[in-house]
Amino acid sequence: MAVSLPWYAIAQDTAAAPQPTDADERVVLEADYVYEIRDENQLVAEGNVEALYQGRILRADKLVYDRSTEKVRATGNVIIIDETGAQQFADEVEVDSTLSDGYAIGFSARLEGDATVAANSAIRQSDGVNALDQVVYTACPVCEEDKTPTWAVRARRAVLDQESQMISYRDAVIEVAGIPVFYFPFLAHPDPSSERRSGLLIPSAGNSSKLGWFYQQPYYWAVSDSTDITIAPMVTQNVNPLLELDLRKRFYSGSINFNTSFTNEQDFDSDGELFGEEKLRGHIYGSGLFAINNEWKWGFGVEHQSDDLYDRRYDIDGQDEKRGLYSSQPRRLLSQIFAMGQGESYYSDVALLKFQGLRSSDDDGELPTALPVFFSEKYWDLGKMGYASVNASSAILSRDLGADSHRVSFGADWSDLNVLPGGFTFEQFAEVRADYYRLDEDVSGEEDASRIVGNVGGKLAYPMIRPGEMVDIMIEPAVMAAWGPSNVNDDVIPIEDSLLFESDASSLFDPNGFGAYDLYEGDGKLSAGITARTLWKNGMDFSTTVGKRWRSRPDDSFDGISNLDGTSSDWIIAATANFGPQLKIDTRARLDEDGFSLNRIDTKITSNFKRFRGVAQYYKVDERIATTGRADEGIYVRGELRVTDQYSIIAGQLRDIEDNLNARQEYGIAFEDDCSRFELVYQRTELIDRTLGPEESIQFRFFLKSIGNFGSSEFD
């Protein structure tokens, strides 16, 4: 039976009811049976009851409407669905005629993200506030067979504010598998449907041999729709407190991001022993990027810290992140401001660079300041005549200690690719560049130096393709020949950008095998190699390049690392085997030209197959081409094996084979389900950096869906 009447006019006989005057003030009621108890002035609906009012729906086994009090009491499998689609459940409820204000017994609600909150009783107000008593909250699926979720927040009282989208608890206990783990006198977090908002974040606490017992409590401040700040003070047992700040802000044309910390303290070693002068110490890492117009952008990156070991003493991450146009080297900080533009036929960038060294051998006075580094290129499509470009670049480097150097370069390139009879391809090319160096006469003995370099030549290739039903095979042998002026590398020219350059497969067929400016490969040179690729229809892919380079005469400016010393290079090998997510192998290798002994190899294997995911990397460098002057060999492995659907084993190790040392190792177990992840991991590193020595830790960390990441306890 269904009726569509105001609450005050509901009756069994719908034909006798007055016609509705305002649909918004009416309730649509459906039930198997509807009858009236006149003595008590009540209307009763039983059996599959459903009441609809202004988008809100109430379902129950039985509903009683009291005309005198205008209250609705529903019992038996009660469900209330509001305008947003959120569902609330109860054994019994009493609400007003608008289905909003009231109380519930045996209350529960299903929130976004499959989160559930349940309480013995609840009082609902018209402003969307639910006051709950004896509360349990979890984001884990709750099954009838197992009513104990992986984790839950159990509290004496709570408030679910649908207007502010916050859940606040009093006397809250976080339970894991039904076992109490953490107690909070007060705890609050947004409900899963909430946007960002201010409030306390999950703290981190633990014990370290450097810091002693420590506790860090972050506070997230949503300043505005475009700005937020995280304030994270840390108090420790062994040293003075530290304050860490994170700032993020969006603008109409871009954004900025800063991380900084500061404290007033002495230096300390791995055992927490203080020494030296007490002073203000800290760090700042920041970046920003802004659009000037559709083609031009400008930005900046800031990296600075008061002490070489500040980040390692306080375990501050982020030193290796890229914060601008240029990337820094390990244990070198780089601050920069830059602009770059790119259109259909040009590219330009300019940057100011400042370095800070964190290595024990670094002297900041010897590190250069670039004022500025500049590059610009303009190119043209000449149609049948090929492609041409002109470019200009500069590097103005100054030092407080050591030699300054100023370089300005102008160049031009031309290339033309043609298909010859029989399927051969022939690429003609020519390049020329003029360099001018203004030198530090006190160091180099010369006031300036200039040169003109260039190359002219061609590349002949024969691409062969054999398509098949299951696999396509492509093979391309190629030969490149080029000639350039001799004796172009003057000893007075400082080598700033080519110290660690190594010619590999990516530059095998380049006329100038040296990809930087301060050194240039002139003379006659010849490259030969073959590239093969096999592509299966199911997505598997295998490719490899093997080649070698010859020179007409040796150039003493090139060292063994560059692979351009002497008159012939090592054999160059690059190979990739991609079998999909299950297995991928990347290998780069150099084989000695005499006897094919292995001079360098770097192989990386990644796998994500069924219950296993991991990465393995093996490297070996012969002492002849090692930057340190001694051989280096090692292997790094890290993987996670899912033993069951929920439990995994974690293992990792960096083995220094040359020194017979486990440089870093990691072992642990993990538990993961739909709503959480728990890890217990032991780590040890043998890193020694001045006053900081080997460290080991036991870390326990976990993630709870809809609440966040919890910290870990560490024992160094």
C-alpha positions, -999 to 999 in steps of 0.1 A, spaced: 0 0 0 14 35 -8 3 69 2 15 104 -6 3 128 21 16 152 47 25 135 80 -5 152 97 -29 139 70 -18 103 66 -47 79 67 -57 46 53 -82 60 29 -62 78 3 -92 88 -17 -105 109 11 -73 127 16 -69 164 5 -49 171 -26 -12 181 -20 -5 218 -21 33 216 -16 52 185 -28 82 195 -7 63 191 25 49 157 18 60 122 27 57 92 3 50 61 24 50 26 11 43 -6 32 26 -40 31 0 -28 57 -10 7 69 -35 11 97 -46 37 122 -49 35 161 -74 62 167 -74 61 205 -37 68 205 -38 91 175 -11 70 157 -5 57 122 12 24 119 29 9 88 43 -27 88 61 -49 64 88 -35 39 82 0 51 97 29 31 92 66 37 106 93 14 109 129 24 129 156 4 154 131 -8 158 113 25 146 77 27 137 56 58 133 19 56 122 -4 84 101 -35 94 77 -13 113 70 24 115 47 43 140 38 79 135 24 98 165 3 127 153 3 143 188 41 146 191 49 144 153 75 118 161 83 88 140 95 55 156 109 28 134 121 -6 145 136 -37 129 164 -34 103 162 4 101 180 21 73 182 59 67 196 72 34 203 109 32 205 132 2 242 123 -5 235 86 -5 252 80 28 235 51 47 228 48 84 216 17 102 199 10 135 179 -15 155 155 13 165 152 50 158 130 78 167 130 109 145 109 140 138 86 142 108 114 154 86 134 122 92 164 142 105 165 150 143 162 120 167 180 92 184 190 56 174 197 24 193 222 0 178 234 26 153 259 22 125 267 42 94 285 34 61 308 62 49 327 67 17 355 43 10 337 14 27 344 29 62 320 20 89 312 36 123 290 18 149 277 28 183 254 15 210 233 47 207 234 79 187 216 112 188 212 131 155 207 168 152 193 188 123 227 204 117 242 170 107 259 163 140 257 127 154 267 123 190 277 86 195 282 65 226 304 34 229 318 38 193 338 16 169 352 30 136 371 11 109 378 13 72 381 -25 70 354 -47 55 334 -63 83 321 -98 75 294 -118 94 318 -147 98 345 -126 114 333 -94 131 368 -84 143 383 -61 117 421 -58 111 421 -25 129 395 -3 146 392 28 167 372 21 198 361 51 219 338 60 248 322 88 229 325 104 195 310 131 173 304 125 136 299 159 121 286 156 86 288 194 81 325 197 89 331 160 78 351 153 110 350 124 134 362 133 170 367 107 198 371 108 235 391 81 253 400 64 220 420 32 217 434 19 184 430 -19 182 448 -42 159 431 -76 155 410 -68 185 441 -61 207 445 -25 222 477 -9 209 475 29 213 455 51 237 445 87 229 426 109 254 414 128 223 416 118 186 401 134 156 403 127 118 383 136 87 358 112 75 366 95 42 345 120 22 363 150 36 386 174 18 418 186 35 415 204 68 436 216 98 444 192 126 470 171 143 486 144 122 499 110 133 530 115 155 563 96 152 582 84 183 611 60 190 646 56 204 679 64 186 714 62 198 720 96 183 689 114 197 678 91 225 640 89 230 622 113 207 587 124 198 576 145 168 541 158 166 531 173 132 502 197 129 486 203 96 472 239 90 450 244 60 456 281 57 434 285 26 422 267 -5 457 273 -20 480 272 10 489 247 37 516 244 63 527 214 84 544 224 117 563 195 133 582 201 166 604 173 178 616 168 214 645 144 221 663 130 251 699 138 241 697 170 222 677 202 221 643 204 204 640 208 166 612 224 146 604 213 111 581 231 87 565 223 53 549 250 32 529 244 0 512 271 -19 495 273 -53 492 304 -74 473 312 -106 505 306 -127 524 280 -106 533 267 -71 560 266 -44 570 239 -20 594 244 10 607 221 37 628 235 65 640 228 100 661 246 126 675 240 161 700 255 185 725 228 194 761 215 193 774 188 169 770 152 180 782 118 170 765 84 165 763 78 202 747 112 209 779 127 224 779 165 221 809 185 210 817 219 195 799 252 197 762 255 203 747 275 176 716 279 153 716 250 128 691 240 101 683 233 65 660 245 37 649 226 6 624 244 -17 613 247 -53 589 267 -74 577 267 -110 556 294 -128 543 299 -163 551 332 -179 531 324 -210 523 293 -231 559 289 -241 580 302 -213 584 292 -176 606 303 -148 614 286 -115 638 282 -87 653 255 -64 668 261 -30 690 236 -12 711 246 18 720 233 53 741 247 80 764 216 85 776 189 62 761 161 83 730 179 95 706 158 74 722 126 85 723 135 122 685 143 122 675 117 94 661 144 71 651 131 36 649 148 3 686 157 -5 686 138 -38 653 152 -52 654 173 -84 642 208 -77 647 227 -109 662 226 -144 694 209 -132 701 179 -109 727 179 -82 753 151 -76 751 129 -45 761 148 -13 761 181 -33 734 207 -27 723 229 -56 704 262 -55 692 276 -88 670 301 -105 661 294 -141 639 302 -171 631 280 -201 611 284 -233 601 261 -261 582 268 -293 577 250 -325 611 258 -338 632 269 -308 644 260 -273 661 282 -247 671 280 -211 692 301 -187 701 294 -151 721 308 -122 736 279 -101 752 278 -66 767 246 -51 772 235 -15 794 205 -8 785 179 19 814 155 13 844 154 36 867 164 8 846 194 -3 857 230 1 828 253 -8 853 279 -20 865 255 -47 829 247 -59 818 270 -88 790 296 -90 775 298 -124 764 333 -134 749 322 -157 746 289 -177 728 296 -210 717 276 -240 695 285 -270 688 268 -303 667 277 -334 660 251 -360 645 250 -395 629 223 -417 644 228 -451 622 203 -468 643 183 -493 674 200 -481 671 185 -446 672 202 -412 694 230 -400 699 248 -367 720 274 -350 728 275 -313 745 296 -287 756 288 -252 777 301 -223 790 291 -189 803 318 -166 819 301 -136 836 318 -107 852 305 -75 864 320 -43 893 295 -44 907 282 -76 904 292 -112 875 311 -128 864 303 -163 841 320 -188 830 303 -219 809 315 -248 800 293 -278 782 297 -311 774 268 -334 754 255 -364 743 220 -375 729 205 -407 716 170 -415 698 154 -443 684 118 -444 678 100 -477 666 66 -487 689 50 -513 681 22 -538 680 -12 -522 666 1 -489 698 17 -476 695 50 -456 722 76 -458 724 106 -434 747 135 -442 756 159 -415 779 188 -407 785 208 -376 807 237 -366 812 256 -333 833 285 -322 844 286 -285 859 315 -266 873 311 -231 883 339 -208 907 323 -183 923 330 -149 958 340 -160 972 334 -125 962 297 -127 964 289 -164 991 312 -175 969 324 -203 945 353 -205 921 336 -229 918 308 -255 896 303 -286 890 275 -311 869 264 -339 857 228 -339 835 208 -361 827 176 -380 815 166 -414 805 130 -424 777 106 -429 760 75 -416 750 46 -437 725 20 -424 705 -9 -438 673 -14 -418 657 -48 -423 622 -58 -411 606 -92 -411 570 -91 -399 555 -124 -387 523 -138 -373 538 -141 -338 569 -119 -338 584 -90 -358 622 -89 -362 641 -57 -370 679 -56 -377 699 -25 -386 736 -26 -392 751 9 -395 784 26 -401 793 62 -393 823 81 -406 833 117 -398 862 140 -398 871 171 -378 901 193 -371 930 179 -350 945 193 -318 913 211 -307 917 204 -270 941 230 -256 956 221 -222 948 256 -209 911 251 -214 896 240 -180 876 208 -179 844 217 -161 816 196 -177 834 165 -189 851 150 -158 829 119 -156 817 116 -192 816 81 -208 808 74 -244 782 46 -246 756 32 -270 736 65 -269 766 84 -286 780 55 -307 770 71 -340 775 108 -330 802 126 -350 814 141 -317 814 113 -292 819 137 -263 785 151 -253 798 182 -234 816 214 -244 850 216 -227 864 186 -246 857 179 -283 864 148 -305 881 159 -337 902 140 -361 889 111 -382 866 86 -366 846 56 -376 818 38 -358 802 5 -366 775 -14 -349 743 -34 -352 709 -29 -336 684 -57 -334 649 -58 -320 624 -86 -316 588 -76 -308 563 -103 -300 525 -97 -305 518 -104 -269 540 -74 -259 573 -90 -251 603 -70 -265 640 -77 -268 665 -52 -282 702 -49 -283 730 -27 -297 766 -38 -301 793 -15 -316 827 -1 -315 844 32 -324 878 39 -340 899 71 -342 926 81 -367 949 93 -339 949 93 -301 941 124 -280 957 126 -246 929 148 -234 906 117 -232 910 94 -202 901 57 -198 867 65 -183 856 84 -215 861 53 -237 876 76 -263 913 72 -253 937 56 -278 927 48 -313 899 24 -306 872 21 -280 860 -8 -260 831 -29 -273 799 -13 -263 768 -34 -255 733 -23 -245 705 -48 -242 669 -47 -229 646 -77 -224 610 -67 -215 587 -96 -207 560 -73 -193 555 -67 -155 567 -102 -148 603 -96 -158 625 -68 -173 662 -68 -177 684 -38 -186 722 -43 -192 750 -19 -202 785 -33 -206 820 -25 -219 842 -53 -232 879 -47 -235 890 -46 -271 919 -70 -263 905 -103 -252 870 -92 -245 875 -90 -208 847 -73 -188 857 -37 -181 822 -25 -169 788 -40 -165 756 -27 -149 726 -50 -150 692 -43 -135 664 -69 -132 629 -60 -120 601 -85 -115 565 -85 -104 553 -120 -109 524 -135 -90 534 -134 -53 569 -119 -58 581 -85 -66 617 -73 -64 647 -57 -80 683 -69 -84 713 -49 -97 748 -61 -103 777 -38 -112 814 -42 -118 840 -16 -128 876 -24 -137 902 -3 -119 914 11 -152 882 30 -158 871 35 -122 868 71 -109 883 61 -76 913 43 -92 903 10 -77 881 -18 -89 845 -18 -77 820 -47 -77 787 -52 -59 752 -65 -60 720 -51 -46 688 -71 -42 655 -62 -26 623 -82 -28 590 -90 -12 575 -125 -13 538 -129 -4 538 -162 15 500 -160 20 473 -137 8 481 -113 37 517 -121 50 549 -112 31 586 -115 37 608 -85 30 646 -89 23 672 -66 9 710 -64 8 737 -43 -8 768 -64 -10 802 -48 -16 819 -78 -33 853 -60 -37 856 -53 0 837 -84 12 813 -63 31 775 -61 35 772 -23 31 734 -24 38 710 -51 47 673 -52 55 650 -81 66 614 -80 78 578 -92 76 546 -74 64 509 -79 68 485 -63 43 448 -64 36 423 -41 20 424 -15 48 459 -16 63 496 -25 60 519 -34 88 557 -38 86 584 -49 110 618 -44 95 654 -47 107 679 -25 89 717 -21 92 741 1 73 779 2 75 781 38 63 809 58 80 810 95 75 833 114 98 817 114 133 788 92 122 794 55 121 775 22 114 738 23 123 711 -3 128 674 0 135 643 -19 141 613 -2 125 576 -8 130 554 12 107 518 8 95 492 25 73 456 26 82 432 34 54 413 67 59 435 77 89 471 77 75 507 65 82 519 59 117 556 64 127 582 39 137 604 31 166 641 31 157 671 18 175 704 30 159 
